[in-house]
Amino acid sequence: MKKSEKEFFKHFAFISIVVSVTILLACCSSSPKWLVQVFIIVSFSYVFLFMLGLVLGYGPLKYIGKLYAEDANRHLKSRRQNQPWE
């Protein structure tokens, strides 16, 4: 697995866990409302920043796009045939 894919998977796993916990807390009537609200705010802000980083190349998670570009360059260089003098 490439480095960019690992980073993307880590952030996606975190997002899915936070959203799942938010849904479970919202469905559970014994959970306090402030806890549900905190999880909703955290999940919304993290997803928003994650999408800004991926789509627009902006925000704290923009390095994932840079990693994808580095992996693509590495892949192109590995596919290129070496010249006899190289």
Buried (B, 14 or more C-beta within 10 A) or exposed (E): EBEBEEBBEEBEEEBEEBBEBBBEBBEEEEBEEEEBEEBBEBBEEBBEBBEBBBEEBEBEBBBBBEBBEBBEEEEEEEEEEEEEEE
